[in-house]
Each structure stands twice: as structure tokens, then as C-alpha cells.
Amino acid sequence: MPAPRKYPPELRERAIRLVQEARAQDGDLSLNQVVLRIGQRVGVNPDTLRGWLIRPGFSSVF
């Protein structure tokens, strides 16, 4: 039996969208800077958020 997900899908989608928006607004920010900032803002571990971004289908974030 798989472990329950810690974060709801809505939070995951919102966090990914916020990263995409931040990168679009300020292209000088590194992905790491954006992930740290957004992760703190929405209460998601930055490593978890980074993992969501490298899933297939989200490569346009980089």
C-alpha cells in the first residue's frame, strides 16, 4: 500500500505555477533561488518542489 501524499495536488499545481511565473518575470533568478523562495512561501520543502519540476512535462520551467 503506497504512503499517502503529503501535499494535495492543488498545492503542487500552485507551487509549480508560481515557479513558472517567477522565472518568467525575472529571468536572472536561478532555479534554485526561485525554488527556495516559492517553497518557503507555500510551505513546501524546496527539494520536493524541485523534484516536481523535473518530472516529465515540466521541463519548460528550466
N, C-alpha and C positions, 0 to 999 in steps of 0.2 A: 504494500500500500504506500503510495507516494506521500511525502510530507506535505502538509497544507502550505499554500503560498503565503508568504509573509505580507506581501504588498498586493492590493487589489489591482486588477487590470486598468482601472480608470486612473489610478495614481501613476502606473507605469507609462501609460499613454501621455498623461500630462507632463511628466518629467521629461520624456523624450521630446515632446513638442517644445518645451521651454528651452532645452539644449539647442534644438534646431533654430529657434528664434534668436537666441543669444548669439549663436555663431553667425547668423545672417546679419545681425545688427552690428557686430564688431568682429570682423574677420581677423583682427590682430590677436584676439584671445586664443590661447591654445585650448585644445580639447580638455586637457587636464584642468585648466583654470575654470572653464565653464562647468565641467562635471563637479568640481569641488563646490562651486558657488550654488549651482542648482540643487545638488544633493543636500546641502545644508538647509536650503530654503524649503524643500518639500519633505525633509526628514527621511531621505534615502541614503544609505551608505554609498559613497562615491564609487567604490569598486563594483557594487551591484549595478549602479546606473551605467557605468562604463560597459559592463557585461551586456546590458540590454542593448546598448548602442552597437555592439559589434555582431549582434545576431544578423543573419541574412535578412536583407530588406531594409536595413538602416545604414548601409554604408555611405549614403549620401550625406550623412552628418559630418564626416571627416572632410 
